[in-house]
Amino acid sequence: MIEAVGLTKRYGDRLAVDQLSFTVRPGQVTGFLGPNGAGKSTTMRMILGLDAPSAGRVTVNGQPFGRLDNPMREVGALLDAKAIHGGRSAYNHLLCLAQSNNLPKRRVDEVLELVGLTEVARKRARGFSLGMGQRLGIASALLGDPKILIFDEPVNGLDPEGILWIRNLMKMLAAEGRTVFVSSHLMSEMESTADHLLVIGRGRMIADCTVQEFIDQNSELAVRVRTPDATRLAELVVGAGGKPATDGEGRLLVTELALDRIGDLAFDNGVRLHELSPLQASLEQAFMELTRDSVEYHAAVRGADKEENRA
Amino acid sequence: MTALTLPVALPPATRKAGLGGALRSEWTKIRTVRSTIWSLVAMAGISIGLMSLIAWATMHRWGRFEPREQADLLRHPLEIILARPVFVSQLVVAVLGVMVISAEYTTGMIRSTLQAQPRRLTVLTAKIAVFAILMLVVGELLSFAAFFIGRQLIAAHIPVHLGDPGVTRSVIGAGLYLAVLGLFSLAFGAILRHTAGAITAVLGLVLIVSNLTGLLPDSWGHHINAWMPTNAGQLILQAQRAPDDLLGPWQGLGVFAGWTALLLIVAAVLFRTRDA
């Protein structure tokens, strides 16, 4: 459980994090979503006591991070894969961290095995690829068998296999009842991993809800209807308060009227239907809709927005 | 790709993560980077190897020295075998002292360190203690080794014994001086958090500023010069106190240790309060 109340971080006159209040609960993956520069990393650094909040507070399992008896047993975090002295071997890197929390030596071998780095354990970390560095970071997060896991952009730079591996790992950790808090600016990633979402833009909380709620609330749901009697149905839809449009291939796209109501309308009026299907907006569309106004640096060209958010 | 299996649960904690763990952790850190090993090898090379070479060359040319030069060397019997090598190996100690902490920042390791142990004074205390003990042990070992090897090499013309006035104190003092200098440099590294900047600052102070203050006029210039950290600290290396020295050998080392303590306090305050 992570609890933030009025968490604020100010750099000079710029507010990086602005009065964030949220709770990250155990047993599920909570996605922390926002465009670049929204304040995700700063928030995570404040949770871990690396940065001091300008105002507000944040606790993990009811205590400020700095007061935990055995920090690594409570919280494991991967902030950036490069929080490593490149001249040290993977094994020695993990060993010195384990020793600081009195964790047994064999634990180092166990986590190396878990992330698949056993064979390069004695090699210096400097020569590691981005993916291997990411795995080493995850190994250090898991060292203390922590109840809370925090991952900042864990899939950055990983190949598809690595992405799948991390995704499964996070789901598995959450299924064991742990608290998993993961940030990303990749909507598609959150859609396939997260149960709950915290969305921030320019340091402010924009949404705190489940993934489904987020999509429902933030995107216009359309219903696609295929019927030989489109003109008649369109009239009926308008009569019931919906907005019909044609998709250029003879199908109707209806908004502002629920799918069930359209089906009933057609049945009651004897209109034959060949297709009646919901058009689900993706999380990505919903996210862009929501953060359109809070993206830190807009590209000059409107069409470039999408690229920027992905970058 | 290995199949995903989660590790077996850890046995419950029996004690808090505290200074003991931090000390073990810092010891592992310092012994597992090459810069430490190379620095120690360089220190040994300078205080034994280079010293032997200079001692041998000095003896070889003894007959060609002016009587005044010979008298100088006889008055300062430790000059060749202890003091001069320390002036060189102190550069290695300064660099290592800075890197012990600045490398945490330049590599990003500090974020892993503070995630594992957020009590920052515990981390800094452990770092200081481990490095101080390492430098003290290595410094004393090398300084006694240098003395016993060196005295054999110069015995023909410059006889010197541990029992001579101030000699044992100087030999012990050489190790102490290097240990204090190591911490002095570590404090700079912690304050500046930047390897090149901190090394420049320490070496600039030790090699340049300390000498420039000697050019200041009048008695206040003499006082400032005497109280400069390394000028004061190096008094411990002289077996005999010079007539115009304002401070005694132990007083001098005390002044140097005082400067170092002050800098470490500044470093600790900053380490505790700054964002990592």
HADDOCK unambig.tbl for C-alpha pairs under 7 A between the chains (distance, minus, plus):
assign (segid A and resid 48 and name CA) (segid B and resid 115 and name CA) 6.45 0.50 0.50
assign (segid A and resid 49 and name CA) (segid B and resid 118 and name CA) 6.86 0.50 0.50
assign (segid A and resid 50 and name CA) (segid B and resid 275 and name CA) 5.76 0.50 0.50
assign (segid A and resid 50 and name CA) (segid B and resid 276 and name CA) 5.24 0.50 0.50
assign (segid A and resid 51 and name CA) (segid B and resid 275 and name CA) 4.48 0.50 0.50
assign (segid A and resid 51 and name CA) (segid B and resid 276 and name CA) 6.35 0.50 0.50
assign (segid A and resid 52 and name CA) (segid B and resid 275 and name CA) 6.42 0.50 0.50
assign (segid A and resid 66 and name CA) (segid B and resid 118 and name CA) 5.03 0.50 0.50
assign (segid A and resid 66 and name CA) (segid B and resid 119 and name CA) 6.06 0.50 0.50
assign (segid A and resid 69 and name CA) (segid B and resid 16 and name CA) 5.00 0.50 0.50
assign (segid A and resid 69 and name CA) (segid B and resid 17 and name CA) 6.08 0.50 0.50
assign (segid A and resid 70 and name CA) (segid B and resid 16 and name CA) 5.69 0.50 0.50
assign (segid A and resid 70 and name CA) (segid B and resid 17 and name CA) 5.21 0.50 0.50
assign (segid A and resid 71 and name CA) (segid B and resid 116 and name CA) 5.93 0.50 0.50
assign (segid A and resid 71 and name CA) (segid B and resid 117 and name CA) 6.60 0.50 0.50
assign (segid A and resid 72 and name CA) (segid B and resid 116 and name CA) 5.55 0.50 0.50
assign (segid A and resid 82 and name CA) (segid B and resid 108 and name CA) 6.23 0.50 0.50
assign (segid A and resid 83 and name CA) (segid B and resid 107 and name CA) 6.53 0.50 0.50
assign (segid A and resid 83 and name CA) (segid B and resid 108 and name CA) 4.22 0.50 0.50
assign (segid A and resid 83 and name CA) (segid B and resid 109 and name CA) 4.42 0.50 0.50
assign (segid A and resid 83 and name CA) (segid B and resid 111 and name CA) 5.98 0.50 0.50
assign (segid A and resid 83 and name CA) (segid B and resid 112 and name CA) 5.80 0.50 0.50
assign (segid A and resid 84 and name CA) (segid B and resid 107 and name CA) 6.08 0.50 0.50
assign (segid A and resid 84 and name CA) (segid B and resid 108 and name CA) 5.94 0.50 0.50
assign (segid A and resid 84 and name CA) (segid B and resid 109 and name CA) 4.52 0.50 0.50
assign (segid A and resid 85 and name CA) (segid B and resid 107 and name CA) 5.25 0.50 0.50
assign (segid A and resid 85 and name CA) (segid B and resid 109 and name CA) 5.57 0.50 0.50
assign (segid A and resid 87 and name CA) (segid B and resid 33 and name CA) 5.78 0.50 0.50
assign (segid A and resid 88 and name CA) (segid B and resid 32 and name CA) 6.02 0.50 0.50
assign (segid A and resid 88 and name CA) (segid B and resid 33 and name CA) 5.68 0.50 0.50
assign (segid A and resid 92 and name CA) (segid B and resid 32 and name CA) 6.87 0.50 0.50
assign (segid A and resid 96 and name CA) (segid B and resid 25 and name CA) 4.35 0.50 0.50
assign (segid A and resid 96 and name CA) (segid B and resid 28 and name CA) 5.63 0.50 0.50
assign (segid A and resid 96 and name CA) (segid B and resid 29 and name CA) 6.19 0.50 0.50
assign (segid A and resid 97 and name CA) (segid B and resid 25 and name CA) 6.48 0.50 0.50
assign (segid A and resid 97 and name CA) (segid B and resid 113 and name CA) 6.92 0.50 0.50
assign (segid A and resid 97 and name CA) (segid B and resid 116 and name CA) 6.23 0.50 0.50
assign (segid A and resid 99 and name CA) (segid B and resid 21 and name CA) 5.33 0.50 0.50
assign (segid A and resid 99 and name CA) (segid B and resid 24 and name CA) 6.13 0.50 0.50
assign (segid A and resid 99 and name CA) (segid B and resid 25 and name CA) 5.17 0.50 0.50
assign (segid A and resid 100 and name CA) (segid B and resid 17 and name CA) 6.27 0.50 0.50
assign (segid A and resid 100 and name CA) (segid B and resid 21 and name CA) 4.15 0.50 0.50
assign (segid A and resid 100 and name CA) (segid B and resid 22 and name CA) 4.67 0.50 0.50
assign (segid A and resid 100 and name CA) (segid B and resid 24 and name CA) 6.91 0.50 0.50
assign (segid A and resid 100 and name CA) (segid B and resid 25 and name CA) 5.21 0.50 0.50
assign (segid A and resid 100 and name CA) (segid B and resid 116 and name CA) 6.63 0.50 0.50
assign (segid A and resid 100 and name CA) (segid B and resid 117 and name CA) 6.80 0.50 0.50
assign (segid A and resid 101 and name CA) (segid B and resid 17 and name CA) 4.60 0.50 0.50
assign (segid A and resid 101 and name CA) (segid B and resid 21 and name CA) 5.98 0.50 0.50
assign (segid A and resid 101 and name CA) (segid B and resid 116 and name CA) 6.87 0.50 0.50
assign (segid A and resid 102 and name CA) (segid B and resid 17 and name CA) 6.37 0.50 0.50
assign (segid A and resid 102 and name CA) (segid B and resid 21 and name CA) 5.71 0.50 0.50
assign (segid A and resid 110 and name CA) (segid B and resid 7 and name CA) 6.35 0.50 0.50
assign (segid A and resid 111 and name CA) (segid B and resid 7 and name CA) 6.87 0.50 0.50
assign (segid A and resid 114 and name CA) (segid B and resid 4 and name CA) 7.00 0.50 0.50
assign (segid A and resid 114 and name CA) (segid B and resid 5 and name CA) 6.58 0.50 0.50
assign (segid A and resid 114 and name CA) (segid B and resid 6 and name CA) 6.79 0.50 0.50
assign (segid A and resid 114 and name CA) (segid B and resid 7 and name CA) 6.91 0.50 0.50
assign (segid A and resid 116 and name CA) (segid B and resid 2 and name CA) 6.19 0.50 0.50
assign (segid A and resid 145 and name CA) (segid B and resid 9 and name CA) 6.57 0.50 0.50
assign (segid A and resid 145 and name CA) (segid B and resid 10 and name CA) 6.41 0.50 0.50
